[in-house]
Amino acid sequence: MTDRHSINRLGPALIICFAVLLFGLNQPGYSQSVAVTHCQGECPQYDSQLTATRANVVIHHLYAAGLNGDTGLADWVAYRLTKDAIGVASLLPRSWQADRLVGISQVEDILQIGEKELSLTEVATTNDNPYAAMAMPDTEPEQRARLAPMTSFANTPYWSDLNNLSNMIPMPSPLRLGPWLRLEQRLNRLAVEQEELYVLTGPLYIINNLSLSPGSAQMNPAAYYKIVSDESGVVAFAFPQELAQHESLCDQRVSYAQIESMTGLSFFPSQSQVAESSGLLAALGCN
């Protein structure tokens, strides 16, 4: 029998999910609008109904992710930056782990990292639990990056969620350690000053056939985007995969509309117009 004390032991995320489930069961035939803090309320939506039907959305304490139905990798990750969450992450374990919210049946069995293929079932640490932590080395693999960065949430008790495969993307190390990292560092500094920022980030693919969705493209992205927003508007960046480590991050600025067009996503679906912010761009050191 469930008593008050056992309910109190449940995590807040589980209680919320339980409440949403109960509401859904009591409202047959109706769909509910779910507000997600990481997404400033409403998360990105796919322009293609077919892609949307195959995709999955996972919501963790620190980020939300839209997982492509074909690749199992994130098409987008959304997170909220606050000054209190930022910390030193150099000593935190960085072993990749399967996302506990994603079943093997919902994830592509093969993750291709560079030229090496890793089977999810082959690298699981236990034979009886296919969703257990992945048998990855503790050191950061050169060709992978976290879309929601560890340093931005190192001062929270939930930092281990950032090791989830739903937060992982293949990325060359010169980019990861170069302009991509420098933008993350500037965002952390700006979050300390402004107290709050929102980020949407993910891969960009080259699609030769317009009938194909990003999920049908190769699993190694051609580029990567970050969309930063605050009360003044948004600033968007696109980083080509082959970008050298010394390249300027400010030179990678693109229009928000370009990113939407290339991804097939509506990042702020409830907003009819999204303003580009020159003030936010300047605050990031790009004049």
C-alpha positions in Angstrom: 0.0 0.0 0.0 1.3 3.5 -0.9 1.5 5.9 2.0 2.5 9.5 2.2 6.1 8.7 3.1 6.7 6.5 0.1 5.2 9.2 -2.2 7.7 11.7 -0.7 10.5 9.4 -1.6 9.7 9.7 -5.3 11.8 12.1 -7.3 10.1 15.3 -8.5 10.4 14.4 -12.2 8.7 11.0 -11.5 5.8 12.7 -9.7 5.3 15.2 -12.6 5.3 12.3 -15.1 2.8 10.4 -12.9 0.5 13.4 -12.8 0.7 14.0 -16.5 -0.1 10.3 -17.1 -3.1 10.4 -14.8 -4.4 13.6 -16.5 -4.1 11.9 -19.9 -5.9 8.8 -18.8 -8.8 10.9 -17.4 -9.1 12.9 -20.6 -9.6 10.4 -23.5 -9.5 11.9 -27.0 -7.8 15.1 -25.9 -4.1 16.1 -26.3 -2.3 18.2 -23.7 0.2 21.0 -24.1 3.2 20.3 -22.0 5.3 23.3 -20.9 9.0 22.5 -20.6 11.4 24.9 -18.8 14.4 23.9 -21.0 12.5 25.0 -24.1 11.1 28.3 -22.7 7.7 26.6 -22.6 7.2 24.9 -26.0 9.8 22.6 -27.4 10.9 22.5 -31.1 8.4 20.9 -33.6 9.2 19.0 -36.8 7.8 20.5 -40.0 7.4 16.9 -41.4 4.6 14.9 -39.8 6.4 11.7 -40.7 9.6 12.7 -39.0 7.6 13.9 -35.9 5.8 10.6 -35.7 9.1 8.6 -35.6 10.9 11.0 -33.2 11.0 10.7 -29.5 11.4 13.5 -26.9 13.1 12.9 -23.5 13.1 15.4 -20.7 15.7 15.3 -18.0 16.5 17.6 -15.1 19.1 19.5 -17.1 18.0 19.2 -20.7 15.3 18.1 -23.2 16.2 16.3 -26.4 14.4 15.4 -29.6 15.7 12.1 -30.8 15.6 11.2 -34.5 13.6 8.1 -35.2 16.1 6.8 -37.7 19.5 7.4 -36.0 18.6 7.6 -32.3 20.8 10.7 -32.1 19.5 14.1 -31.0 18.1 16.4 -33.7 17.9 19.1 -31.0 18.8 19.6 -27.3 17.4 22.4 -25.3 18.7 23.7 -22.0 18.5 26.7 -19.6 21.7 28.3 -18.4 21.8 29.8 -14.9 24.7 31.2 -13.0 24.1 28.9 -10.0 24.5 25.7 -12.1 27.9 26.6 -13.6 30.8 24.9 -12.0 34.2 23.1 -12.5 33.8 19.8 -14.3 37.4 18.7 -14.7 37.1 15.9 -12.1 33.6 14.7 -13.0 33.4 11.2 -14.5 32.6 11.2 -18.3 31.7 7.7 -19.1 28.8 7.5 -21.7 25.7 5.8 -20.5 22.4 4.7 -22.1 19.5 7.0 -21.5 17.2 5.4 -19.0 14.2 7.1 -20.6 14.9 5.6 -24.0 14.3 1.9 -24.7 16.6 -0.1 -27.0 13.6 -0.5 -29.4 13.4 3.3 -29.8 17.1 3.7 -30.5 19.1 2.8 -33.6 21.0 -0.4 -32.8 24.2 0.9 -34.3 25.9 4.2 -33.4 28.5 5.2 -36.0 31.3 7.3 -34.5 33.7 8.3 -37.2 34.6 5.1 -39.0 33.9 2.9 -36.0 30.5 1.2 -35.4 29.4 0.5 -31.8 26.4 -1.7 -31.1 24.3 -0.7 -28.1 23.8 -4.3 -27.1 27.5 -5.1 -27.5 28.8 -2.4 -25.2 26.2 -2.7 -22.4 28.0 -3.4 -19.1 25.6 -6.1 -18.0 24.0 -9.0 -19.8 20.7 -8.8 -18.1 20.0 -5.1 -18.5 20.3 -3.7 -22.0 19.7 -0.1 -20.7 22.7 -0.2 -18.3 25.6 2.2 -18.4 27.7 2.0 -21.5 31.2 0.4 -21.3 33.0 3.5 -22.5 36.4 4.7 -21.3 36.4 7.3 -18.5 38.4 9.7 -20.7 36.6 12.0 -23.2 36.5 10.3 -26.6 38.1 12.6 -29.2 35.3 12.4 -31.7 32.2 13.0 -29.4 30.8 16.0 -27.7 28.0 16.8 -25.2 25.4 19.1 -26.7 24.5 20.3 -23.2 28.0 20.9 -21.7 29.2 19.5 -18.4 30.7 22.8 -17.2 27.3 24.6 -17.5 25.8 22.2 -14.9 28.7 20.9 -12.8 27.3 22.6 -9.7 24.1 20.6 -9.8 23.4 17.1 -8.4 22.1 16.0 -11.8 25.3 16.5 -13.8 25.6 12.7 -14.6 22.5 13.1 -16.9 24.9 14.8 -19.3 26.7 11.5 -19.9 23.5 10.1 -21.5 23.8 9.1 -25.2 20.8 11.3 -25.9 23.1 14.2 -25.2 25.9 12.9 -27.4 26.9 13.9 -30.9 29.8 12.9 -33.1 32.1 15.9 -33.5 35.8 16.3 -34.6 38.1 17.3 -31.7 39.5 20.5 -33.4 36.0 21.9 -33.5 35.0 20.6 -30.0 38.2 22.1 -28.5 38.1 25.2 -30.6 35.3 27.6 -31.5 32.6 25.3 -30.1 34.2 25.3 -26.7 34.9 29.0 -26.8 31.2 29.7 -27.4 30.3 27.5 -24.4 32.7 29.4 -22.2 31.3 32.8 -23.3 27.8 31.6 -22.7 28.7 30.5 -19.2 30.3 33.9 -18.5 27.3 35.7 -19.9 24.9 33.6 -17.8 26.7 34.7 -14.7 26.1 38.3 -15.7 22.5 37.9 -16.9 21.5 35.1 -14.6 19.6 33.2 -17.3 20.0 32.2 -21.0 18.4 29.6 -23.2 20.2 27.4 -25.8 19.0 25.2 -28.6 21.7 23.1 -30.2 22.1 20.1 -32.5 23.5 18.7 -35.8 23.1 19.9 -39.4 23.1 17.4 -42.2 23.6 17.7 -46.0 20.6 16.2 -47.7 20.9 15.6 -51.5 17.4 14.4 -52.0 14.8 16.9 -50.8 12.4 14.0 -50.1 14.7 12.7 -47.4 14.5 13.8 -43.8 17.7 14.6 -41.7 17.2 11.2 -40.1 17.8 9.5 -43.5 21.1 11.3 -44.0 24.5 9.9 -42.8 25.0 9.9 -39.0 28.1 12.2 -39.1 26.8 15.8 -39.2 28.2 18.2 -41.8 27.8 21.1 -39.2 26.4 22.0 -35.8 24.2 24.8 -34.6 23.6 26.8 -31.5 20.7 29.2 -31.0 21.1 31.4 -28.0 18.1 33.4 -26.7 17.2 35.8 -23.9 14.5 38.5 -23.5 16.0 40.6 -26.3 15.9 37.9 -29.0 18.1 35.2 -30.5 21.5 34.8 -32.0 22.4 31.7 -34.2 25.7 30.1 -35.0 26.6 27.2 -37.4 29.9 25.5 -37.1 31.1 23.4 -40.1 32.5 20.0 -39.2 35.9 20.7 -40.7 36.4 24.0 -38.9 39.9 24.4 -37.6 40.5 24.9 -33.9 41.9 28.5 -34.3 38.9 29.8 -36.3 36.8 32.6 -34.9 33.4 31.7 -33.4 32.0 35.0 -34.3 32.6 34.3 -38.0 30.2 31.4 -37.7 27.1 33.5 -37.0 24.2 32.8 -39.3 20.5 33.9 -39.4 18.0 32.1 -37.3 15.8 31.5 -40.3 18.7 29.6 -42.0 19.0 27.1 -39.2 15.2 26.5 -39.2 15.3 25.9 -42.9 18.3 23.5 -42.7 16.9 21.4 -39.8 13.2 21.2 -40.8 12.4 22.3 -37.3 10.3 25.2 -35.8 12.3 26.1 -32.7 9.8 28.5 -31.2 6.5 27.2 -32.7 4.2 29.4 -30.6 6.0 32.6 -31.8 5.0 34.1 -35.1 8.2 36.2 -35.3 11.6 35.7 -33.7 13.8 38.7 -33.4 17.6 38.7 -34.0 19.4 40.4 -31.1 22.3 42.6 -31.8 22.7 43.3 -28.1 23.0 39.6 -27.3 25.6 39.2 -30.1 27.6 42.0 -28.7 27.4 40.6 -25.2 29.0 37.4 -26.6 31.9 39.4 -27.9 30.9 39.5 -31.5 30.5 43.1 -32.8 
